[in-house]
Amino acid sequence: MNLKKLVLGAGAAAMLATGIAASSTAMAAGHEKGIYVPLLTYRTGPFAGSGTPTANGLHDYLTMLNERDGGIGGVKLIVEECETGYNAQKGVECYEGTKGKGAVVYNPYSTGITLQLIPKAPVDKIPILSMGYGLSATAVGEKFPWTFNAPSTYWSQMSAIIKYIDSNGGVKGKKIGFIYLDVGYGREPIPLLDELSKEMGFDVVKIPVGVKEMQNQSSHWLQVRKERPDWMIMWGWGAMNPTAIKEAAKIRYPMDKFIGVWWSGGNVDVVPAGAGAKGYKSANFHGTGTEFGAIQDILKHVVKAGKSQAKEEDVGANFYNRGVMNAVLIAEAIRTAQEVTGKKQITGEDMRKGLENLKITAERLKEIGLEGFTNPITVTCKDHAGAHPIYIQQWDGKAWSKVSDWIEPMKDRVRPKLVAAAEKYVADKPGWQTQTCE
């Protein structure tokens, strides 16, 4: 387990050694006065290309709040990164090694790690925030009081992508290829995809990509060339994505019919493919670029001040902003917890209340310098995800551009399936903690 202490605040500059706030003299985080937020990140391994900018965005927004505002509600944030390498076992080790320090929330950044932590959360009374990933069924708050996956589940996202395809020529009678990383993350939306294919009358060709095959997909794309699907959907991450885009270009698959999950839409995914990536699409739920006030404050107080590992030119890229988006949910949930409980120094139990009462309005987004960055977000006792809309973006060879309106998920189809999946998950777990929502 590799921990990097980030004691964030006015004195952070004095502790910088290699571009990251690392304290070798500070007291253990659990004994310091502050709100302890551990970050399970991965800056190494085959997924580092995507994991690093996301980690930077997470770290930099929280640092900015300390540098600009002195923390949240007058209490500084104490952040500690733990390197998981996107490995479930290491993720659990990070969790076990940090939970006793007063952790208020965990962001696993891996569906595999999330699945391991879901049963631990109610025991340790520390909520899990798997923002837009993880087990889709945890959106059902009655069955999963301690796990949250706002702003939307993988199932809702898949339904919105299918809805987008349906609005561009229809899906009935069509063939849709689904290429996915063959781990829990990639397999997560398959049950919904199978049901939608039956209900809406399209065929699905599943193409699993093993972790060891991520950078050698020639046989997978030979299958695509043979099957000739009308559309391709990709549930990839890390090195899998640019490899798939390169292979798609090699067989001259029409890029405007190739759509990635929102974890397959970063600059790191398309730039390596060069001109061949032009026209590729992916889902998204937040803005890109640096024109937002909060991003400008990050540049001023963190990046240009030498308190970030990110290069200035990397700020505003999709996955960097994804980390910012995640940090916004953390910060606003902390603020809500303080308001709901009347306490400044909150606990994990308080944070759960903050997440369950989270309401980020358009007015609030404007207040925090993120007007137009994302849709308003509401989380409730019953709905821990919110089924918020997504949009489709497209790579023009130099930048991403929004090419669709906001697309609402198929709530009427998805919610009953989420409830059924949640009930199935807890059915064989006697003593599982549930709750009653009004």
C-alpha positions in Angstrom: 0.0 0.0 0.0 1.5 3.3 -1.1 0.1 6.3 0.8 0.8 9.9 -0.1 -0.3 12.4 2.5 -1.8 15.6 1.2 -2.3 18.0 4.1 -4.0 20.8 2.3 -4.1 24.4 3.5 -2.2 27.6 3.8 0.9 25.8 4.8 0.9 23.3 2.0 3.5 25.1 -0.1 6.1 24.5 2.6 5.6 20.8 2.3 5.9 20.5 -1.5 8.8 18.4 -2.6 7.9 17.0 -6.0 4.8 18.9 -7.0 2.5 17.0 -4.7 1.7 18.0 -1.1 3.4 15.3 0.9 4.0 15.7 4.6 6.5 13.6 6.4 6.3 15.4 9.7 2.5 15.9 10.2 0.6 13.9 12.7 -1.5 10.9 11.6 -4.5 12.2 9.8 -6.9 10.8 12.3 -5.5 13.0 15.0 -5.4 16.2 13.0 -8.2 18.7 13.1 -9.8 18.5 9.7 -12.1 16.5 7.5 -10.3 13.5 6.3 -10.9 12.5 2.6 -8.9 9.5 1.4 -8.6 9.1 -2.4 -8.1 5.7 -3.9 -6.2 6.6 -7.0 -4.0 4.9 -9.6 -1.2 6.8 -11.2 0.6 3.6 -12.2 -0.1 0.5 -14.3 -2.1 0.0 -17.5 -4.8 2.4 -16.5 -2.6 5.3 -15.3 -3.1 7.3 -18.5 -6.7 7.8 -17.5 -6.4 7.5 -13.8 -3.7 10.2 -13.4 -5.7 13.2 -14.9 -8.7 12.1 -12.9 -6.7 12.0 -9.7 -5.2 15.4 -10.5 -8.7 16.9 -10.9 -9.9 15.4 -7.7 -6.8 16.6 -5.7 -6.7 20.1 -7.3 -10.3 21.1 -6.6 -10.1 20.1 -3.0 -6.7 21.9 -2.7 -8.3 24.9 -4.2 -11.0 25.0 -1.6 -8.4 25.0 1.1 -6.2 27.6 -0.5 -9.0 29.9 -1.5 -11.6 29.3 1.2 -9.7 27.7 4.1 -11.6 24.5 3.6 -15.4 23.9 3.9 -17.3 25.6 6.7 -14.1 26.8 8.2 -12.7 23.3 8.5 -9.7 22.3 6.3 -9.7 19.2 4.2 -7.1 16.6 4.8 -6.6 14.4 1.7 -4.5 11.3 1.5 -4.0 9.4 -1.8 -3.5 5.6 -1.8 -2.2 4.0 -4.9 -4.3 1.0 -6.0 -3.1 0.3 -9.5 -6.7 -0.4 -10.3 -6.3 -3.6 -8.4 -9.2 -4.8 -6.1 -7.0 -6.3 -3.5 -4.8 -3.2 -3.2 -8.0 -1.1 -3.1 -9.2 -3.1 -0.1 -5.8 -2.7 1.6 -6.0 1.0 1.0 -9.4 1.1 2.6 -8.4 -0.9 5.6 -5.3 1.2 6.1 -7.1 4.5 6.1 -10.6 3.9 7.4 -9.5 4.3 11.0 -8.2 7.9 10.4 -11.6 9.5 10.5 -12.5 8.9 6.8 -15.8 10.5 5.8 -16.2 9.0 2.3 -14.5 6.6 -0.1 -14.2 7.1 -3.9 -13.0 3.7 -5.1 -12.5 4.7 -8.8 -12.9 1.0 -9.8 -16.0 -1.1 -10.1 -14.0 -4.1 -8.8 -12.9 -2.2 -5.7 -16.4 -0.8 -5.2 -17.9 -4.3 -5.2 -15.5 -5.2 -2.4 -16.3 -2.2 -0.3 -20.1 -2.2 -0.6 -20.5 -4.8 2.2 -18.0 -3.0 4.4 -19.6 0.5 4.3 -22.6 -0.3 6.6 -20.3 -2.0 9.1 -17.7 0.8 9.2 -20.4 3.5 8.7 -18.4 5.2 5.9 -20.3 5.9 2.7 -19.1 4.9 -0.7 -19.4 7.4 -3.6 -18.9 5.6 -6.9 -19.6 8.5 -9.2 -21.1 7.2 -12.4 -19.7 3.7 -12.0 -19.9 0.7 -9.7 -22.9 -1.5 -9.1 -25.9 0.0 -10.8 -28.4 -1.5 -8.3 -26.9 0.7 -5.5 -29.1 3.5 -6.9 -31.9 1.9 -4.9 -31.3 3.7 -1.6 -33.7 1.5 0.4 -31.4 -1.5 -0.2 -28.1 0.3 -0.2 -28.2 3.1 2.4 -24.4 3.5 2.4 -23.5 3.5 -1.4 -24.1 6.3 -3.9 -23.5 6.4 -7.6 -24.8 9.8 -8.7 -25.2 11.4 -11.1 -26.2 8.3 -13.1 -25.8 4.6 -13.2 -24.2 2.5 -15.9 -27.6 1.2 -16.7 -29.1 4.7 -17.1 -26.2 5.7 -19.3 -26.5 2.6 -21.5 -30.2 3.3 -22.0 -29.4 6.9 -23.0 -26.9 5.7 -25.5 -29.4 3.3 -27.0 -31.9 6.2 -27.0 -29.4 8.3 -28.9 -28.8 5.5 -31.5 -32.6 5.0 -31.8 -33.0 8.7 -32.6 -30.4 8.4 -35.4 -31.9 5.9 -37.7 -33.6 3.5 -35.2 -32.4 0.4 -33.4 -35.1 -2.1 -34.5 -33.6 -4.7 -36.8 -30.1 -3.3 -36.3 -27.0 -5.0 -35.0 -25.1 -3.3 -32.2 -21.6 -4.4 -31.2 -20.6 -4.2 -27.6 -16.8 -4.3 -27.0 -16.0 -4.2 -23.3 -13.2 -4.7 -20.8 -13.8 -8.2 -19.4 -13.9 -7.3 -15.7 -16.8 -6.3 -13.4 -16.8 -2.8 -14.9 -17.2 -3.8 -18.5 -19.8 -6.6 -17.7 -21.9 -4.3 -15.5 -24.3 -3.0 -18.2 -24.8 -6.3 -20.0 -28.0 -7.4 -18.2 -29.7 -4.2 -19.2 -28.4 -4.3 -22.8 -29.7 -7.8 -23.2 -33.2 -6.9 -22.0 -33.3 -3.7 -24.1 -32.3 -5.7 -27.2 -35.3 -8.1 -26.6 -37.7 -5.2 -25.9 -36.6 -3.0 -28.7 -35.8 -5.6 -31.4 -32.0 -5.2 -32.0 -29.2 -7.8 -31.9 -26.1 -7.5 -29.8 -22.7 -8.8 -30.6 -20.6 -9.0 -27.4 -16.8 -8.7 -27.8 -14.9 -9.1 -24.4 -11.4 -7.8 -24.1 -9.2 -9.3 -21.4 -6.9 -7.1 -19.4 -3.9 -8.8 -21.0 -5.4 -8.2 -24.5 -6.0 -4.5 -24.1 -3.1 -3.5 -26.4 -3.6 -6.4 -28.8 -7.1 -6.3 -30.2 -6.6 -7.2 -33.9 -8.6 -10.4 -33.5 -11.4 -8.5 -31.8 -11.7 -6.1 -34.7 -11.5 -8.8 -37.3 -14.7 -10.1 -35.6 -16.2 -6.6 -35.9 -15.3 -6.5 -39.6 -16.9 -9.9 -40.0 -20.1 -9.1 -38.1 -20.5 -5.6 -39.6 -22.5 -4.1 -36.7 -24.5 -0.9 -37.5 -23.2 0.7 -34.3 -20.4 0.0 -31.9 -20.5 0.8 -28.1 -17.4 0.6 -26.1 -17.1 0.1 -22.3 -13.3 0.5 -22.0 -10.8 2.1 -19.8 -7.1 2.9 -19.8 -5.0 1.4 -22.6 -7.9 -0.5 -24.1 -9.5 2.7 -25.4 -6.8 4.1 -27.8 -6.0 0.6 -29.0 -9.7 0.0 -29.9 -9.9 3.3 -31.7 -6.8 2.6 -33.7 -8.1 -0.8 -34.7 -11.4 0.6 -35.6 -9.7 3.1 -37.9 -7.6 0.4 -39.4 -10.6 -1.6 -40.5 -12.3 1.7 -41.6 -15.2 1.4 -39.2 -17.3 4.6 -39.4 -16.2 6.6 -36.4 -19.5 8.5 -36.1 -21.2 5.1 -35.4 -18.7 4.3 -32.6 -19.7 5.5 -29.1 -17.8 5.1 -25.9 -19.0 5.0 -22.3 -18.0 8.2 -20.4 -14.8 6.5 -19.3 -13.8 6.0 -22.9 -13.9 9.7 -23.9 -10.7 11.3 -22.8 -8.0 13.1 -24.7 -5.7 10.2 -23.8 -8.0 7.9 -25.7 -8.2 9.7 -29.0 -4.9 11.6 -29.4 -2.8 8.4 -29.9 -5.0 7.4 -32.8 -4.2 10.6 -34.6 -6.4 11.5 -37.6 -8.1 8.1 -37.4 -9.9 9.1 -34.3 -11.8 12.0 -35.9 -15.5 11.5 -35.6 -15.4 9.1 -32.6 -18.1 9.8 -30.0 -18.5 9.2 -26.3 -21.0 10.0 -23.6 -20.4 12.7 -21.0 -22.1 14.4 -18.1 -20.0 17.5 -17.5 -18.2 20.2 -19.4 -14.7 20.3 -20.7 -12.4 23.3 -21.0 -11.1 26.0 -18.6 -13.6 28.8 -19.0 -15.4 28.0 -15.8 -14.7 30.2 -12.8 -13.8 27.3 -10.5 -11.3 25.9 -13.0 -9.7 29.4 -13.3 -9.4 29.4 -9.5 -7.7 26.0 -9.6 -5.2 27.4 -12.1 -4.6 30.4 -9.9 -4.4 28.9 -6.5 -3.1 25.4 -7.2 -1.6 24.7 -10.6 0.3 28.0 -11.2 1.2 28.0 -7.5 3.0 24.7 -7.9 0.6 22.7 -5.7 -0.5 20.3 -8.4 1.0 17.3 -10.3 -0.9 18.4 -13.4 0.6 20.5 -16.2 -1.2 23.7 -16.9 -2.1 22.5 -20.5 -3.7 19.4 -19.0 -6.3 21.3 -16.9 -9.7 21.3 -18.5 -9.2 18.1 -20.4 -12.2 15.6 -20.0 -10.8 13.3 -17.4 -9.2 16.1 -15.4 -12.6 17.8 -15.3 -14.1 14.4 -14.4 -12.0 14.5 -11.2 -13.2 18.0 -10.6 -16.8 16.9 -11.0 -16.2 14.1 -8.4 -14.6 16.5 -6.0 -17.6 18.9 -6.4 -19.9 16.1 -5.2 -17.6 15.4 -2.3 -17.4 19.0 -1.3 -21.1 19.8 -1.7 -22.0 16.7 0.3 -19.7 17.8 3.1 -21.3 21.2 3.1 -24.8 19.7 3.1 -23.8 17.4 6.0 -22.6 20.4 8.0 -25.9 22.1 7.3 -28.1 19.1 8.1 -26.3 18.1 11.3 -25.2 21.5 12.5 -21.7 20.1 12.9 -18.5 21.5 11.3 -16.4 18.4 12.0 -18.4 15.7 10.4 -18.2 11.9 10.5 -18.9 9.2 8.0 -22.5 8.9 9.3 -22.9 12.6 8.9 -21.5 12.4 5.3 -24.1 9.8 4.5 -26.8 12.3 5.5 -25.1 14.9 3.3 -25.0 12.6 0.3 -28.6 11.5 0.8 -29.8 15.2 1.0 -27.5 16.5 -1.8 -29.1 19.1 -4.0 -26.9 21.0 -6.4 -29.1 23.5 -8.1 -28.3 25.7 -11.2 -28.0 28.6 -8.7 -25.5 26.7 -6.6 -23.5 25.7 -9.7 -23.3 29.4 -10.5 -22.2 30.3 -7.0 -19.3 27.9 -7.0 -18.1 29.0 -10.4 -19.4 26.1 -12.5 -22.4 27.5 -14.3 -23.3 25.3 -17.2 -20.7 22.7 -16.2 -23.2 20.0 -15.5 -27.0 19.5 -14.9 -28.4 20.2 -11.5 -28.0 17.1 -9.3 -30.4 15.8 -6.7 -29.9 12.7 -4.6 -32.7 11.3 -2.3 -33.2 8.5 0.2 -34.8 6.4 -2.5 -32.6 7.3 -5.4 -28.8 7.3 -4.7 -28.0 8.0 -8.4 -30.6 10.4 -9.6 -30.8 9.1 -13.2 -29.6 12.5 -14.5 -29.2 13.1 -18.3 -26.1 12.7 -20.4 -25.0 14.1 -23.7 -22.9 12.8 -26.6 -19.6 14.5 -27.5 -17.5 14.0 -30.7 -13.8 14.3 -31.3 -13.1 16.7 -34.3 -9.4 15.8 -34.4 -8.4 18.6 -32.0 -11.1 18.9 -29.3 -14.4 17.5 -28.1 -17.6 19.2 -29.1 -21.2 18.5 -27.8 -23.2 17.0 -30.7 -26.5 16.2 -28.9 -28.9 17.7 -26.5 -29.0 16.4 -23.0 -30.5 12.9 -23.2 -32.7 11.6 -20.4 -32.3 7.9 -19.6 -35.2 5.4 -20.0 -36.3 5.8 -16.5 -39.5 3.9 -16.9 -37.6 0.9 -18.2 -34.4 1.1 -16.0 -35.8 1.8 -12.5 -37.8 -1.4 -12.2 -34.8 -3.4 -13.4 -32.6 -1.6 -10.8 -35.1 -2.4 -8.0 -35.2 -6.1 -9.1 -31.4 -6.3 -9.2 -31.1 -4.7 -5.7 -33.6 -7.1 -4.3 -31.7 -10.0 -5.8 -28.4 -8.8 -4.4 -29.7 -8.7 -0.8 -31.9 -11.7 -1.0 -29.2 -14.2 0.1 -27.6 -11.8 2.7 -29.4 -12.2 6.0 -28.9 -9.3 8.2 -28.2 -6.9 5.4 -28.8 -3.3 6.4 -31.7 -1.6 4.6 -33.8 1.5 5.3 -37.3 2.7 4.8 -37.7 5.9 2.7 -40.7 8.1 2.9 
